[in-house]
Amino acid sequence: MKEINHEETVTKVLEALDSIRPFLNRDGGDIELVDVKEDTVFVKLIGNCHGCPMSFSTMKLGVENTIKQHAPEIVEIVSVQ
């Protein structure tokens, strides 16, 4: 199994979040990185995105796909409240 460089992974995840942030901001929302543990990212939707009926789709199609493109070592993205 390939060794995961935590600092490098966090940087890639932050870049991924920065790339989708403008779309969330447009709807009055945002996203916050809570933690990265091994191959799992914990994020929090805030503002209008928190509790939005579309938040599941936003997480799966937008956030998860974008993070995995930037940081392929990430296996799971978890939304926390």
Summary of the structure (lengths in Angstrom):
residues: 81
radius of gyration: 12.1
end to end distance: 31.5
largest distance: 40.4
contacts: 223
relative contact order: 0.22
helix: 46%
strand: 26%
